Amino acid sequence: MGLATPHTMKQNNAKKSVCLHAFKQAFGAGRLEGVVWQVAEPVPPAGHLYKYRLVYLIEGRRVVGYDNERGKGDHKHLSNVESAYQFVDVPTLLNDFMHDVQEVQP
């Protein structure tokens, strides 16, 4: 199942960023939520031009999460374990996220 992109290419002129994907939808036993922005400058320490947060929730609890917050860089959360994530590109990011979501299905 693919991810919906109802807000594709919304532009935020104040920050010079473009929303490439935004979604909230039911999936399996839980809910997918996410946003991927193309930004004007990298979010340190990442060297790429994307800011993202992707989460899969079951009963309001994060089971899978991918994000790249400032100061931490690219990483993912699987249940309560956080580990580094090697960002390649946006399609790979979304595929890796969905792979991990599929792995946690009951």
Secondary structure, DSSP 8 states (H G I E B T S, - for coil): -----TTTTEEETTTTEEEEEEEEEEETTEEEEEEEEE-SS--TT--SSEEEEEEEEETTEEEEEEE--TTT-SEEEETTEEEE-----HHHHHHHHHHHHHHT--
